[in-house]
Every structure is written in structure tokens, then in C-alpha cells.
């Protein structure tokens, strides 16, 4: 008897079938990202209750967005929740300590860890803090948690595969960067030291698909050019080691983990505050950087968001004159090219960007452009406005995140491999048994999808092949099997209707997700 756990091994063992069945030789993830984006549109949504910049935004497990802290001359202790269903913001409790340039991390249990940052309402007495707090979405209550070992602001927080949170770099009023790193354990609510960076920095970081953490670039000292070096953190040993460095030292750049497992670094600034257009791509397998093409415009302090189709949306930031920008552009990982997309309604720098479950991107707050009036000094102010990029999709709308293995829990022992491809194509292989119960059988096909429905009108069942070393593709007979129609209700559930001309009959089967490739989560 085949159990549901064996389905994974069966599907994995038959992945070679994709090479025969797919009409393209591109890798799966390349096909996912290859679709061209229509010119994106930005629409205004409900405004924040409080104008803020240098805040954080976190997508909660319930699909709402938690915005915390921030400020400028006056720091904020408030937090707000954005509801994508209504487009409205609601205040949700108050931090124990008002702060900005802090970090916010969604923990595995759904709580949010807010750590460090700059505190103090007077600009002259402002300093960094070693306090940390937890937000519980179930109650809307904030509570203090363990004290950090090092007070810091402008640092990076990364959720590790073991559920702990790694804090890296940052600085204080005496030093722009630290080399000390530390770990937060949600189980005990305590902090502990881990290995030091090879070089003090306040650059961005991201967790790779193998669980290691990559940091690259950033400032080491404000009097010297930004760093080009990069390092990798190994959680098993708690140590940092240099990896290949960037071609250009940069700070204020974006860093995005792509669906392929590579990392895109884009834009940033240099010592003379000039903004760069260049992008670079880190390959974790080869441990090296390659060019990723040039952005349409130079920018620093922008946001970068991985979209559901695998492209990257880069928004706003500052130009070389420090003015906020209202333009946006898209990076296509397959062609390594950049293309302009719709302009923001409001120019802004230092906003937050959050990918919602419905595929839209929420851009909230930030600083507006410089405003200069005759016979008065130029000024810059914080924004309350928020806007959305793209069209919302229904909960069951088909997208790359549906790629993976599926089965019916009531019929554990056979299952399907689904791949969502470019150009609205939909591939499936069904690994099952013949009606007589005498042998295994598999059939596959490529169809098209729209909304939450996919249809494959020409499903084929290959026979007459031979095992290696006698395999000859010319011997394969692709027999007509029938049709399949898929309907999805959300990212993890759906059904398949089948009608076979090969003796398998007709009917339907409920589907539940069994596996999901790394980087394609729709949560």
C-alpha cells in the first residue's frame, strides 16, 4: 500500500517525465517568471491614521498588514492594521517604547517580534535601544520580551529555518556599524550571542534557500566608501565567512531572494551620495556575482518586492538630488532586463512595501519629495497616504504559488504534480494505477488557465517505453487519455474533474496541497 508520504517519493522519482512532456526546455522557475507584466497601475487606498516614515510593515498570517512605529522629529509608539478586504486602517495597541529604524519579524507562531531601533523624542538626546517587544494578533496586545545583548538601530533581522531570529549589524550614535550578531529564541524569549561578522556593517541581509544568511554591502564607516564585501552565516556552526564580493560597493540598495534561489541586489548610494543604476545577481551554487542589468533610473532607499509571477517590483527611493521618486520598474529574472511600470500617485522615499495574498503590493507612508517655496526653506514631511499596485486576484486565482504536489487525503496513495507556467499555461502529471489494478499508470498534459480554472483538453498516457539502457524516445506511444479541469478555492485546496477516453471513466476528486517549492509560498 502506498501512503501519502510515499506519494512524495513517487512524484520526485518521476520528475524526469517533465523533460519529455513539456514543450519548452526552460527550467520551471524560468517559465514561471517569463510572463510579461502588463503596465501596472497604482490606486490610492485608505490612509494611515498617522503619518510615518522609517517604520516597519509585516504581513500577518491572517492576511492583514501590521505597521509599527516610525516617525521623524517625533517618534511613534502607535501600530496600525491594514485590512485588504476593506482598504482601511485600524489602530492596534501601543508599543512599550516609541521607536524607528527598528526591525519587525513574523515568528512561526504568528506573533511579531519588534527589536531595537532609535528612541528618544528629543533629537539631541536620541539614542538606540536594546529593548524588544512582541505583538500578539489574537489579542492586539504588545508585551516586553528579553533584552537584546547590544543596543542597535538600522540593523537587519532574519528569521532562520529553526524559528530563531538573527540580528545583524546596525549601529549607534558613536559607530555607524557593528560586527556583533545575536539570536532571539521565541521558545524562551531570550537573546544569545552568535558569531561576529568578519566586517562591521549595516547592510541588508536575506536567508537563502539552503538556510544560510547572506549579507552584502552596507556602510562600515560614514567617512569611507560603502562596502563591496559579502558574507554568509552558517546557523549550524554560528559562524560567518566571506563569499564573493559585489562588483561595486553600495549602501541603501535593495536585496531580494528570487524564486530561483538567486539574490538580486539593485541600486544604492556611494560616498558622494550619487545613486547607482546597476544591479547584481548572487548565485549561491557558484558563490559568485553576475550582472543583473541596469535600472532605468538611479535610486537609493527604494523598496523591492518579489511578485507572485517571479518578477521584482522596485519602487520610489531618492534620486541624486535627494528628491523622492514616483516611478517604478520591474526586473525580469529570465531576461535580466528592467522595464518601467506605472508611476506612483505620490512621490515617496523610505515607505514600506508588502506583497498581499491577493497579489497586490501595498505601499504605505514614507517621506514625500522636497517642497520649496519662495523666500522659505525647503522642507520634507511624512506621509499618511497608501497605494496599491496591480489588480487583486480572487483567493483561488491560479498563479505560480500553486506549483507543487497535490493529492486527495481520502485517497492517499496516488497524486498529481502541478506546474504553473508562463503564458497562462498549466502542466499536470497524474501518477496513479490502471483500472484493473495490475500496474502503475501516469498521464500528463499542458493546458491553459484563467482565473481559478485550468483546462487540459489533450491529456496523454505514454506507453511502450523501455528502461535504460534501452530507452529510445522514438518508441514512446502517446495515447489519448482524456480531459482534466481544475478549480481552486485557495492556495491549498481545489478539485479536479476528469473525463477519460481510455477506460478510466469520469468523475471528480478533491485536492489538497502536499508539497510546495521554496520561494513560491502564497502566505
N, C-alpha and C positions, 0 to 999 in steps of 0.2 A: 504493500500500500504506500502511495506517495503522500507525504504530509505537506502542509503549506510551506514548511521550511525547505523541503526538497524542491519545491517549485522554483525557489531562487537559484538553486544549483542547476536545475534543468535549463532554465532560461539562460543563465550565464553560459552554460556549456554550448548552447546553440546560437550564440551571438554571431558566429561566423556566417549564419544564414543571411545577415544583412548585406554582406558583400555581394551575394548573388541576387538578392531580391530588390535592393534599392536601385533606382535608375540613375543615381549620382554617386560618384566616388568620393564626394566630400565627406569628412567626418561629421557625425551627428551634430556636434555643437556648432560647427561651421555652418551647417544648413540652418540651424535654429536662428543664428544671428544674421543670416544673409538677406533676409527680407528688408526691403527698403521702407523707411518710415515716411508716411505722408507728412506734409508740413504740419507740425504740431501747433496747437492753439492753446493759449493761456486764457483762462477765465477767472475773474475775481470770485472769491468765496467769502464766507463770513470773516470779519476782522477779529483779531485778538482783543481781549479785554484790556490788555496793557501793551504799549509799545515796548519792544525789546530787541536787543542785539547781543551777540556772543552768548546766546542761550543754547540749550540742547533740545532735541526732538527725538522721541523714541516711539516706534510702532509697538503697541501692546498686543498681547495675544488675542484680545477681543476685537482688534481691527481699529481701535481708536488711537490717536496720537497724543502723547504726553509731552508738553512743552514746559521747560523748567528754567527759572532764574533768568540771568542776563541783566542787561541794563547799560549804563554808561556813567554819567556823573552820579546817578543814584542807582544802587544795586537793588535787585528784586528778590524777594523771598516767595513770590507767588508762583503757582503752577496752573496750567490750563489743559483741558482735554478737548481735542477736535473730534467731532463725530462726523465721519464721511457721509452718513445717511442723511443728515440734516444740514451739513455745512456750517455748523455752529460751534462756538467755543464756550466751555463752562469752567469756572474756577474750581480747582480740586485741592483743597488744603493749602498749607503754607510750609515751606522749608523751615527747619530749625535755625538755619543761617542763610541770609541773603548772599548770593554768590554769582560770579560769572567766570567764563573761561574754565569751567569745571567739566567733568565728564558724566555721562549718564549711560548705563549699561543694562540691557534687558537680561535678567537672570533666567535660568532654565525653568524656575517655578513661577515665572510671570511677574515677579517683583522687579523694581528698577533700583539700581544702585547709583546714587549720585555721590561723587567723590571730589574732594579738593576744590581748587579754584581760588579766585581773588575775592577778598572780603573787605569790609570797612566802608562806611558811607562817605568818609572824607577822602578826597583824592590824595591829600598829604599824609594820611595815616594808613593808606591801603596796604594790605599785605596778603600773603597766601595762607591757606588753612589746611590743617591735617584732619579735619572732621569729615565724616561720611554719613549719609542718610539712606534709608530705604523707603520706597513708596509701595504701598500695597493697593493694587487696583480694586481688590474686593471691598475694601473699606474706605479708600480715598485718604488714608492716614499716612503721615510721614513719621518715622521713628529713627532715632540715632542708632548707629551701629559702630563697630570697632574703630578705633583711632588709627589713622594712617601712620606709618613709620616716618615718612618725610612729608612735610607740608609742601604743596606744589600747586601751580596753576599752568594752564596751557599745555597739559600733558596729554597722553593717549591712553585709552582704556580698551582692552581687547578681551572678549570672552573666549576662554580656552575650551577645548573639547572635553575636559574633565569638569567643567562647570565653574572653575575658578576664574577670577578676573585679574589680568596682568596690567599694572600701571607702569608706564614708561615715560622717562624724560620729564619735560616741563621745567619750570624754574621758579625763582622768586625775585624780589626787588634787588637782590645783590648779585644774582647769577641768572643769565637767561636760559641756562640749561643744566640738567643734572644727568649723571650716569647711573644713579641708583634706581632699581626697579623693585617692585613688590607685588605680592599676591594677596587677593581677598578670597577667603573661603566662606561661601554663603552658609555652609552647614554649621560653622562655629561662630560666624560673624567676626572673625579676626583677620589681621594682616600679618604677613611674614615676609622677610627679605628673600629675594632670589638673586641670581647672578647679575652683576653690573654690566651695563653696556660697555663695549670696547671704547666708545667715544661718546661723551656727553652730547645730548641733542634734544631738540623739542620737535622733531619731525613726525609726520604721520606714520601709522602702522596698520597692518592688517593680518588676520590669520589666514594662512594658506590652506589648501585642501588636505595637506598631509598633517596638519595640526601645528606646524611651526609658525612663528610670527615674524613677519618681515617689517623692518623699519628702514627708511631711506631718506637721505637729505636732511633738511632742517637746519636751524641755527645752532652753532656751538658757542659763538661769541658775537655780539652785535657789531663789534669793531672789525670783524673779518668776514670774508665772503661765506655764503651758506655752503653746507657740506654736500659732497657728491657721494660719500661713502654710504654703504648699506650693510645691515646686519640681520642675522637670523637667530631667533630664540628657540631653543630646544627644551620643551617642557619636561621631558624625561630626565634630563640632566640639570636643568635650571641654569644653562649657560648660553652666552651669546658668542657668535663667531661671525667674522666678516664674510660677506659674499661679494660678488662683483659689484662695483660701484657705478653710479649713474654717469652718463657722459658729461652732464652739466650739473654743477652744484645748484641747488634750488631750495627755497623755503616758501611756505604758503601755497604749495602745489596740492593737487588732489591725488588720491590713491584709491584705486578701485580694483577689487578682485573680480575678474571676468568669469564667465561660465566655463571657459576652457581651463581655468586654473591659473592662467597668467595674470599679471598685475599691471594695470595701466597707471602711469604717473603723467600728469599733464599740467602745463603752465607753471606758475610760481614766480618768485621775485629774486632779485640779486641784490648785492650790497648797495648799488646806486638807485635802488627802488624801481629799476626798469622791470618790465613784465615780459615773460618769455612766452613764445607761441609753441615751443616744441613739446612733443610727447615721447615717452619711452615706455617700453614693454619688457617686464621681467619674466623670464622663462624659468620656473622652479626646477624643471627637469635638467636643463642645461646650465642652470645657475649663471645666467648672463642676461644683459640688457640689449634690446634691439630698438631701432627707431620705430615710433608709432605715428609718424606723420606730424604735420604742423596744424595747430588750431587755426581757425580763421582769423582770430584776433588774440593779442597778448592779454593775459589776465592772471591775477593772483587773488586769493581769498574767495575763489568760486566754490560752488558745490558740484559734486559729481555723483550721479545716481545710475545704478545698473537697472535697466528696464527689463521687463519680462521677456522681450524678444532678444535680449543679449546685447543690445546697443547701450551706449553710455551717454547720458544727458548731462552736459556741462553748462552751468547757468551762472550769470552775473559775475560778481567779483569786482575788482578795481582795474582800471587801465593805468598806464604810466603816469597820468596826471592825478591819480588817486580818486578819480570820479567813479561813482557806482555805475555799473553797466546794466543795460536792459536786454542784451542779446543772449542767445543761447545757441548751442550747437550739439550735434550728435556725432559720436565716434562709432564706426562700424568695424568690429574686430576682424572680420573676414577680409575686407579690402584695405584695412589700416588707413582709412580716409575719414576726413571730417566734413560735415555738411551743416550749413545753417538751418535752424528751425525757427519757429515762431518767437517773436520778441515778447519779453515781459511787459505787463501793463505798467509796472513801476520799476525804475532802475533801483538796484539794491546791491549791497555787498554784505558779507557775513550773515546771510539768512541761514535757515536750516531747510534741507530738502529731504522728504520722506516718501518712499515708494509705498503707496497704499495697496491694499489687497485687490482693489478693482482695477489696478494697472495705472492709475493716475499718480502724478507726483505732486505733493503738497509743498509749496514754498512759503515760508512764514517769517515775518519780521525782517530784521536786518537794518542796515544803515542806508539812508537814501543818498542821492547824489548831492554834491556840494551846491548850496544855494547862495548866490552872491547878489546883493542889492547895491545900488549906487550909494556911496558915502556910508556904507556899513560893512562890517567884516563878514566874510563868507562863513557859513555855518553848515552843520550836518546834524541830522536828527534821526531818532529811532522810529521804526515803522510799526504800525499796528496791522497793516494790511496783509492779506494772504491770497495766494492764487494757485490754481490747479492747472497742470499740464496734461493734455491728452483727453481722450474720451473714456468715460467709465465703462467698464465691461460688467456684465452680469456675473453672479457668483460661479456659474457653471461654464462661462465662456472658455473656449479652448485656447490654450496658449502653451508655450514651451514647458511650463511647470507641470503639465500633465504627463510628460515623458516619464516612463518608468514601467515597472512590472505591476500587473493587476490580477486579481482573482476573485472568486466568489467564496466567502467564508463557509458557506453551506456546502461547497463542493471542493474542499481543499484537496489538491492532487493534480490539478491542471490549471493553466493560467495563460495570460497574454502579455506580450511585450509591446508597448505603445511608444511611438516616437512622433513628436510634432515637428514637422519640417518647415522649411521656408516655402514661400508662395502658396500658403494655405494648404499644404499637403499633409497627409496624415497616414502614417505607416503602422501596420499591426502584424504581428505573428502570433498565432494561437497554437500552443503546444498542448495536445490532448491525446485521445485514443480513438481508434476507429469504432464504428457502431457495434461490430461483432465482438469487441473486447479482446482481440487477438494480438494487437500490436499498437505501438505509439503512432501518432499521426500529427503532422503540423501543416498549417496552411497560412498564407500571408497575402498581403496586397497593399497597394497605395491608393488612397482616395483623396478627397478634399473635405474641408470643413468650413463652417460658417456659424458664428455664434457659439452655441453649446452642442452642436450636432456635427458629426462626421459620417460620411457615407463612402463605402468602398464597394463599387459595383462589379469589380472583377477580382475576386479572391481566388487564388490558385493554390493547388496542392501538388508539390513536386514529388515525383516518384522516379524509379529506375536508376537512381544514382548508385554509386559504388563507394565503398570505404577506401581511404588511402592505403596503399599507393596506387590503387587502380581507379582513382577518381578521374572522371572525364566530364566536364560540364556539358559537352555535346550530347551525352547520354540522358540528361535530365529531361523528363517529360513534365511539362507544367499543365496539369489537368485543371479544368474549370471546377471550382468548388461551390461558388455561390456569391451571396452578398452579405455585408455586415453594415449595420447602422448603430452608431454610438451616440448616446445622450448623457451629458454630465450635469449633475446638480451642484457640485462644488469641486474643490481641488482633490478630494479624496474619495468621491462616490459618483457612480453613474450606472448605466446599464448598456448591454449590447443586444440588439435584435439580429437574429440570423435567419437566412433562408438558403438552404443548400440544394444544389442540383446533383450532388454526389452521394446521396443516400444518408445524410446526416440530419435530415428533417428541418423543421423551422421552430422558432421559439425565441425566448429571451433569457438573459442571465444578469443578475445584479453584479456590479463590480465594486471592489474596494481596493484602494492602493495598497501594494505590498512593498515596493521599494521606490526610491526617488534619488536620481543622481545628485551629487553635491553641486551646490550653486543654483539649483532650479527650484528651490522651495518657494511656494507662494504664500507662506505665512509671514 
